[in-house]
Each structure stands twice: as structure tokens, then as C-alpha cells.
Amino acid sequence: MSRKRKHEHVNHERWLISYADFITLLFALFVVLFATSQSDRAKVKEVEFSIRTAFQSMGIFPAASKDPNLGNVAGTAAAEAVMMGDDLDIPPKALADLKKMQRRMNQLLAPEIAHGTVSVRIGRDGLIISLREAGFFESASATPKPASLSTLNAIGHALAATPYNIRVEGHTDNVPIHNDQFASNWELSTARAVVLTRLFIEKDRIGASRLAAAGYAEYHPVASNATEQGRSRNRRVDIIILPKRSLTQTASANQDEAAPKFLSKAASAAFSARPQ
């Protein structure tokens, strides 16, 4: 009796298992990409809201405007924000405080904002009050213009009422400077920052431990130095209200009194030369 030979059945659909695994992994990938895109969209909306609020407060365009040309304005502001790295890194409570201060500063400095010599915005580090050189300093000088002293005094009084620390930053364009007082843009930018810091300490009674001064020369531009308009925007002093206690917290009252002694000789000379 002959044995019947068993024939094994070959499954030709085993590829479906691998295919199903591949589809599952692909689905997981797209879920992750979708979640990431949703997070980015939220950030984009937050930046869009900040830009729109800033321009509305400055009166550049009204709320709910449908002017198609506004896209170019918003695009310029967005480009500036990217250049400055202004990704908001501020706790919610502090952000609410800064927005209140921004509204107050917009009212206080409305004439200067309208003339383009001052801008107020919320950046990565805090509330930035940007003072253009054209409205506050003569070219290549660290002495404030006499006409700007009332504005600086108003800013100082407002800053004194805040609980936050303050950093004053001097900035220039990339045109080299060399005169009897300043050998480079480093000295000029630092002197301007220190002069305003000293003004806030002596005239507005802001504690020196709350203040810091820095000079960045031409290395933190907000516009291109290829045009005169861009260079004029880069020549500025930024006053930043910091929501984080980033300055040294162990400063004593003695340091407050001694701080002005460490001001640079050039800055001190510039300040003493300021018209009374």
C-alpha cells in the first residue's frame, strides 16, 4: 500500500503581517508629526497675537483691519523678532504684568512712539523700551540731548515703580568710530548704557542692585546695516524690564551706594557734561 504524500500548504499572504507592521509604524509617525505641527501652530498664533497687539497699540493699524498691505508690515516685525531671537520665555504671571506695563508705557510715550524715536515691545527677556539715537543722543556722543531729559525722567519714574530688575543695553551700527572720547563702538555703546543707568540711579532713585548696563556695539542689530534706514534703527539704547530675577540677588545696600563708583571714566565725563 503506497503512502500518500502530504503536501504542505504555502501561505502566500504572509507579507501582510510585515505590511501591517509598516502601516502601524507609519501611522504612529504621522501622529507625532501632526502633534508637532499643532504645537508649532500654537506658537505661531501666539507670535501673531503679540505682533498684532504691538502694532495696534502703536496705532500703525486698527483692530480688524483688512488692508492687504498689512501683511508686509507684520512680516517685517516677524523678521525683526526672529533676528532678535524673541521667543517668549516669560512666566504667565510676569507676562501679564509686562503687558500692563506695555500699555502704560505706550500711553506715557505716545508722542515719541508716534515720531518713531521710541518703540515698546515684549521680547524674549522681557519688556523692551527701545530708544533711537536720533531722539536721545547726538551722533558719536553719550550725552543725552537736553530735549530728551524729560522723557528719560518719565521713563525712570515708571521704572522705579516696578518690582523687576532692569538691564540697559547700548547698541550701534557697524560704521567704525574713533574720536577723542571713544576708540570704538564698544566704548560708545557701553558709555550710553552706563550714562542712562547712572541717570536712573541718581535722578530716579532706582536701587543700583536692580540695574545692569551692557554695551553690544554693532553685534546685535535689529535691521540690516546695508542701508541708512537700517543703521538708524540699530543705533539705539534698549531698556529691558526683566521678569526673571536674573541679576545677582545677594547685592547689599553698600553695593547700591558704591555702584556708581564703578562707572567708566568716559561715561562719567559724558554724564557730567550733560546740560542741567
Contacts in CASP RR format, 6 or more apart in sequence:
PFRMAT RR
TARGET T0000
AUTHOR 0000-0000-0000
METHOD contacts of the structure
MODEL  1
MSRKRKHEHVNHERWLISYADFITLLFALFVVLFATSQSDRAKVKEVEFS
IRTAFQSMGIFPAASKDPNLGNVAGTAAAEAVMMGDDLDIPPKALADLKK
MQRRMNQLLAPEIAHGTVSVRIGRDGLIISLREAGFFESASATPKPASLS
TLNAIGHALAATPYNIRVEGHTDNVPIHNDQFASNWELSTARAVVLTRLF
IEKDRIGASRLAAAGYAEYHPVASNATEQGRSRNRRVDIIILPKRSLTQT
ASANQDEAAPKFLSKAASAAFSARPQ
43 87 0 8 1.000
46 88 0 8 1.000
47 78 0 8 1.000
47 81 0 8 1.000
48 74 0 8 1.000
50 88 0 8 1.000
50 121 0 8 1.000
50 122 0 8 1.000
51 74 0 8 1.000
51 77 0 8 1.000
51 78 0 8 1.000
51 81 0 8 1.000
52 74 0 8 1.000
54 77 0 8 1.000
54 120 0 8 1.000
54 121 0 8 1.000
54 122 0 8 1.000
55 61 0 8 1.000
55 73 0 8 1.000
55 74 0 8 1.000
55 77 0 8 1.000
56 62 0 8 1.000
56 63 0 8 1.000
57 102 0 8 1.000
57 103 0 8 1.000
57 106 0 8 1.000
57 120 0 8 1.000
58 106 0 8 1.000
58 113 0 8 1.000
58 119 0 8 1.000
58 120 0 8 1.000
60 73 0 8 1.000
61 67 0 8 1.000
61 70 0 8 1.000
61 73 0 8 1.000
80 222 0 8 1.000
80 223 0 8 1.000
81 123 0 8 1.000
83 221 0 8 1.000
83 222 0 8 1.000
83 223 0 8 1.000
84 123 0 8 1.000
84 124 0 8 1.000
84 220 0 8 1.000
84 222 0 8 1.000
85 124 0 8 1.000
86 121 0 8 1.000
86 122 0 8 1.000
86 123 0 8 1.000
86 124 0 8 1.000
87 124 0 8 1.000
88 95 0 8 1.000
88 122 0 8 1.000
88 123 0 8 1.000
88 124 0 8 1.000
89 124 0 8 1.000
89 125 0 8 1.000
90 98 0 8 1.000
90 122 0 8 1.000
90 126 0 8 1.000
90 243 0 8 1.000
90 244 0 8 1.000
91 243 0 8 1.000
91 244 0 8 1.000
94 164 0 8 1.000
94 243 0 8 1.000
94 244 0 8 1.000
95 122 0 8 1.000
95 243 0 8 1.000
97 164 0 8 1.000
97 243 0 8 1.000
98 122 0 8 1.000
98 126 0 8 1.000
98 127 0 8 1.000
98 241 0 8 1.000
98 243 0 8 1.000
99 122 0 8 1.000
101 127 0 8 1.000
101 158 0 8 1.000
101 162 0 8 1.000
101 241 0 8 1.000
102 120 0 8 1.000
102 121 0 8 1.000
102 122 0 8 1.000
102 127 0 8 1.000
104 158 0 8 1.000
105 120 0 8 1.000
105 127 0 8 1.000
105 129 0 8 1.000
105 155 0 8 1.000
105 158 0 8 1.000
106 113 0 8 1.000
106 120 0 8 1.000
108 154 0 8 1.000
108 155 0 8 1.000
108 158 0 8 1.000
109 118 0 8 1.000
109 120 0 8 1.000
109 129 0 8 1.000
109 151 0 8 1.000
109 154 0 8 1.000
109 155 0 8 1.000
112 118 0 8 1.000
112 135 0 8 1.000
112 151 0 8 1.000
113 119 0 8 1.000
113 120 0 8 1.000
116 132 0 8 1.000
117 131 0 8 1.000
117 132 0 8 1.000
117 134 0 8 1.000
117 135 0 8 1.000
117 136 0 8 1.000
118 129 0 8 1.000
118 130 0 8 1.000
118 131 0 8 1.000
118 132 0 8 1.000
118 151 0 8 1.000
119 128 0 8 1.000
119 129 0 8 1.000
119 130 0 8 1.000
120 127 0 8 1.000
120 128 0 8 1.000
120 129 0 8 1.000
120 130 0 8 1.000
121 127 0 8 1.000
121 128 0 8 1.000
121 130 0 8 1.000
122 128 0 8 1.000
125 167 0 8 1.000
125 240 0 8 1.000
125 242 0 8 1.000
125 244 0 8 1.000
126 240 0 8 1.000
126 241 0 8 1.000
126 242 0 8 1.000
126 243 0 8 1.000
127 240 0 8 1.000
127 241 0 8 1.000
128 238 0 8 1.000
128 239 0 8 1.000
128 240 0 8 1.000
129 155 0 8 1.000
129 238 0 8 1.000
129 239 0 8 1.000
129 240 0 8 1.000
129 241 0 8 1.000
130 222 0 8 1.000
130 236 0 8 1.000
130 237 0 8 1.000
130 238 0 8 1.000
130 239 0 8 1.000
131 236 0 8 1.000
131 237 0 8 1.000
131 238 0 8 1.000
131 239 0 8 1.000
132 232 0 8 1.000
132 233 0 8 1.000
132 235 0 8 1.000
132 236 0 8 1.000
133 139 0 8 1.000
133 232 0 8 1.000
133 235 0 8 1.000
133 236 0 8 1.000
133 237 0 8 1.000
134 232 0 8 1.000
134 235 0 8 1.000
135 145 0 8 1.000
135 148 0 8 1.000
136 144 0 8 1.000
136 145 0 8 1.000
136 148 0 8 1.000
136 151 0 8 1.000
136 152 0 8 1.000
136 237 0 8 1.000
137 143 0 8 1.000
137 144 0 8 1.000
137 145 0 8 1.000
137 192 0 8 1.000
137 237 0 8 1.000
138 145 0 8 1.000
140 177 0 8 1.000
140 179 0 8 1.000
140 181 0 8 1.000
140 182 0 8 1.000
140 188 0 8 1.000
141 181 0 8 1.000
141 270 0 8 1.000
142 181 0 8 1.000
142 182 0 8 1.000
142 188 0 8 1.000
142 191 0 8 1.000
142 192 0 8 1.000
142 194 0 8 1.000
142 195 0 8 1.000
142 266 0 8 1.000
142 267 0 8 1.000
142 270 0 8 1.000
142 271 0 8 1.000
143 195 0 8 1.000
143 270 0 8 1.000
143 271 0 8 1.000
143 273 0 8 1.000
143 274 0 8 1.000
144 152 0 8 1.000
144 195 0 8 1.000
144 196 0 8 1.000
144 199 0 8 1.000
144 274 0 8 1.000
146 274 0 8 1.000
146 275 0 8 1.000
149 274 0 8 1.000
152 196 0 8 1.000
152 199 0 8 1.000
153 203 0 8 1.000
153 204 0 8 1.000
155 239 0 8 1.000
156 199 0 8 1.000
156 200 0 8 1.000
156 203 0 8 1.000
156 204 0 8 1.000
156 206 0 8 1.000
157 204 0 8 1.000
159 166 0 8 1.000
159 200 0 8 1.000
159 204 0 8 1.000
159 206 0 8 1.000
159 239 0 8 1.000
159 241 0 8 1.000
160 200 0 8 1.000
160 204 0 8 1.000
160 205 0 8 1.000
160 206 0 8 1.000
162 241 0 8 1.000
164 210 0 8 1.000
164 241 0 8 1.000
164 242 0 8 1.000
164 243 0 8 1.000
165 210 0 8 1.000
165 211 0 8 1.000
165 212 0 8 1.000
165 241 0 8 1.000
165 242 0 8 1.000
165 245 0 8 1.000
165 246 0 8 1.000
165 247 0 8 1.000
166 200 0 8 1.000
166 206 0 8 1.000
166 210 0 8 1.000
166 211 0 8 1.000
166 212 0 8 1.000
166 239 0 8 1.000
166 240 0 8 1.000
166 241 0 8 1.000
166 242 0 8 1.000
167 211 0 8 1.000
167 212 0 8 1.000
167 213 0 8 1.000
167 214 0 8 1.000
167 239 0 8 1.000
167 240 0 8 1.000
167 242 0 8 1.000
167 247 0 8 1.000
168 193 0 8 1.000
168 194 0 8 1.000
168 196 0 8 1.000
168 197 0 8 1.000
168 200 0 8 1.000
168 211 0 8 1.000
168 212 0 8 1.000
168 213 0 8 1.000
168 214 0 8 1.000
168 237 0 8 1.000
168 238 0 8 1.000
168 239 0 8 1.000
168 240 0 8 1.000
169 189 0 8 1.000
169 193 0 8 1.000
169 213 0 8 1.000
169 214 0 8 1.000
169 215 0 8 1.000
169 216 0 8 1.000
169 220 0 8 1.000
169 237 0 8 1.000
169 238 0 8 1.000
169 239 0 8 1.000
169 240 0 8 1.000
170 189 0 8 1.000
170 190 0 8 1.000
170 192 0 8 1.000
170 193 0 8 1.000
170 214 0 8 1.000
170 215 0 8 1.000
170 216 0 8 1.000
170 236 0 8 1.000
170 237 0 8 1.000
170 238 0 8 1.000
171 189 0 8 1.000
171 215 0 8 1.000
171 216 0 8 1.000
171 217 0 8 1.000
171 218 0 8 1.000
171 220 0 8 1.000
171 221 0 8 1.000
171 222 0 8 1.000
171 234 0 8 1.000
171 235 0 8 1.000
171 236 0 8 1.000
171 237 0 8 1.000
171 238 0 8 1.000
172 185 0 8 1.000
172 188 0 8 1.000
172 189 0 8 1.000
172 217 0 8 1.000
172 218 0 8 1.000
172 234 0 8 1.000
172 235 0 8 1.000
173 185 0 8 1.000
173 218 0 8 1.000
173 221 0 8 1.000
173 225 0 8 1.000
173 230 0 8 1.000
173 231 0 8 1.000
173 232 0 8 1.000
173 234 0 8 1.000
173 235 0 8 1.000
174 185 0 8 1.000
174 218 0 8 1.000
174 221 0 8 1.000
174 225 0 8 1.000
174 231 0 8 1.000
174 234 0 8 1.000
175 225 0 8 1.000
175 231 0 8 1.000
176 184 0 8 1.000
176 185 0 8 1.000
177 184 0 8 1.000
177 185 0 8 1.000
177 188 0 8 1.000
178 184 0 8 1.000
181 187 0 8 1.000
181 191 0 8 1.000
181 266 0 8 1.000
181 269 0 8 1.000
181 270 0 8 1.000
182 188 0 8 1.000
182 191 0 8 1.000
182 266 0 8 1.000
184 217 0 8 1.000
185 217 0 8 1.000
185 218 0 8 1.000
186 215 0 8 1.000
186 217 0 8 1.000
187 264 0 8 1.000
187 266 0 8 1.000
188 217 0 8 1.000
189 215 0 8 1.000
189 216 0 8 1.000
189 217 0 8 1.000
190 213 0 8 1.000
190 214 0 8 1.000
190 215 0 8 1.000
190 264 0 8 1.000
190 267 0 8 1.000
191 264 0 8 1.000
191 266 0 8 1.000
191 267 0 8 1.000
191 270 0 8 1.000
192 215 0 8 1.000
192 237 0 8 1.000
192 267 0 8 1.000
193 213 0 8 1.000
193 214 0 8 1.000
193 215 0 8 1.000
193 237 0 8 1.000
194 213 0 8 1.000
194 263 0 8 1.000
194 264 0 8 1.000
194 267 0 8 1.000
195 267 0 8 1.000
195 270 0 8 1.000
195 271 0 8 1.000
195 274 0 8 1.000
196 213 0 8 1.000
196 237 0 8 1.000
196 239 0 8 1.000
197 211 0 8 1.000
197 212 0 8 1.000
197 213 0 8 1.000
197 263 0 8 1.000
198 260 0 8 1.000
198 263 0 8 1.000
198 267 0 8 1.000
198 268 0 8 1.000
198 271 0 8 1.000
199 271 0 8 1.000
200 206 0 8 1.000
200 211 0 8 1.000
201 207 0 8 1.000
201 208 0 8 1.000
201 211 0 8 1.000
201 259 0 8 1.000
201 260 0 8 1.000
202 260 0 8 1.000
207 256 0 8 1.000
208 251 0 8 1.000
208 255 0 8 1.000
208 256 0 8 1.000
208 257 0 8 1.000
208 259 0 8 1.000
208 260 0 8 1.000
209 247 0 8 1.000
209 248 0 8 1.000
209 251 0 8 1.000
209 252 0 8 1.000
209 255 0 8 1.000
209 256 0 8 1.000
209 259 0 8 1.000
210 247 0 8 1.000
211 247 0 8 1.000
211 259 0 8 1.000
212 247 0 8 1.000
218 225 0 8 1.000
218 234 0 8 1.000
221 230 0 8 1.000
221 234 0 8 1.000
222 233 0 8 1.000
222 234 0 8 1.000
222 236 0 8 1.000
223 229 0 8 1.000
223 230 0 8 1.000
223 231 0 8 1.000
223 233 0 8 1.000
223 234 0 8 1.000
224 230 0 8 1.000
225 231 0 8 1.000
225 234 0 8 1.000
263 271 0 8 1.000
END
